Amino acid sequence: MKLIKAYVRTYKASKVVDVLERLRIHRLMAVHVEEIGHGVFKEYEHLDSALAQNYVEMIKIELICEDNEVENIKNEIISNARTDYKGDGIVVVSPIEEATSIRTGESIMKDE
């Protein structure tokens, strides 16, 4: 199983979520986040008011899927979130080592 995190523009999030729901994606979460733009560098130890202008509102969409679904889901997210302007976002795919249902205490990993 994989965990997909997609950071997309706020106004594109509804379109992405609609497409994912049509694909019957379960365990979907969307969270409002703020990204710090490219103007902030690691050598800055604090953020001043000039740097605060670099915050960009984004929506982080997280979902769990089977390994064989990753490419299709990733491609749908990209095609529905893309504006072709800088700052469109990013899609991150990570392996899941363990996933347990809180209600039942059972593993939700289908590969086991």
C-alpha positions in Angstrom: 0.0 0.0 0.0 1.1 3.6 -0.6 0.4 7.0 0.9 -0.1 9.8 -1.6 0.1 13.4 -0.5 -0.8 16.1 -3.0 -0.3 19.8 -2.3 -2.5 21.7 -4.7 -3.8 25.2 -5.2 -6.8 25.9 -3.0 -9.1 26.7 -5.9 -8.2 23.4 -7.7 -8.8 21.2 -4.6 -12.5 20.6 -5.2 -11.9 19.4 -8.8 -9.1 17.0 -7.6 -11.3 15.7 -4.8 -14.3 15.2 -7.2 -12.1 13.1 -9.5 -10.7 11.0 -6.7 -14.2 10.3 -5.4 -15.2 9.2 -8.9 -12.3 6.8 -8.8 -13.8 5.4 -5.6 -10.8 6.4 -3.4 -11.4 5.7 0.2 -9.7 7.2 3.3 -9.3 10.6 1.6 -8.4 13.6 3.7 -8.1 17.3 2.7 -6.4 19.8 5.0 -5.8 23.5 4.6 -2.1 24.3 4.8 0.3 27.2 4.1 3.4 26.7 2.1 6.4 29.0 2.5 7.4 30.3 -0.9 10.9 30.1 -2.5 11.9 33.4 -1.0 12.6 31.9 2.4 15.9 30.2 2.9 17.3 28.0 5.6 19.8 30.5 6.7 17.0 32.7 8.0 16.5 31.9 11.7 13.3 33.9 11.9 10.5 35.1 9.7 9.9 38.8 9.5 6.9 40.7 7.9 8.6 40.8 4.5 8.9 37.1 4.4 5.3 36.5 5.6 4.2 37.6 2.1 5.7 34.4 0.8 3.0 32.2 2.4 0.8 30.5 -0.2 -2.5 28.8 0.8 -2.7 25.2 -0.4 -4.8 22.1 0.3 -3.0 18.9 1.2 -4.9 15.9 0.0 -3.8 12.6 1.6 -5.0 9.1 0.6 -4.1 5.5 1.0 -4.2 3.2 -2.1 -3.0 -0.1 -3.5 0.4 -0.1 -5.2 -1.2 -0.8 -8.6 -3.4 2.3 -8.3 -0.6 4.9 -7.8 0.2 5.9 -11.4 -3.5 6.4 -12.3 -4.2 8.4 -9.1 -1.1 10.5 -9.5 -1.8 11.3 -13.1 -5.4 12.3 -12.3 -4.2 14.6 -9.5 -1.6 16.2 -11.8 -3.9 16.7 -14.7 -6.7 18.2 -12.6 -4.5 20.4 -10.4 -2.2 21.8 -13.1 -2.4 25.4 -14.2 1.0 25.5 -15.8 2.1 28.3 -13.5 4.8 28.2 -10.9 3.6 26.9 -7.6 1.0 24.4 -8.8 2.1 22.0 -6.1 3.6 18.6 -5.7 2.6 14.9 -5.4 4.5 12.7 -3.0 4.2 8.9 -2.9 5.4 7.0 0.2 5.3 3.3 1.2 3.1 2.4 4.2 4.8 0.1 6.6 1.8 -0.4 8.8 -1.8 0.7 9.0 -4.3 -0.3 11.7 -8.0 0.4 12.1 -8.6 2.3 15.3 -12.1 0.8 15.6 -11.2 -2.9 15.2 -7.5 -2.9 16.0 -6.9 -5.0 12.8 -4.4 -4.3 10.1 -5.9 -2.7 7.0 -2.9 -3.9 4.9 -4.2 -6.1 2.1 -0.8 -7.4 1.2 -0.5 -9.3 4.5 
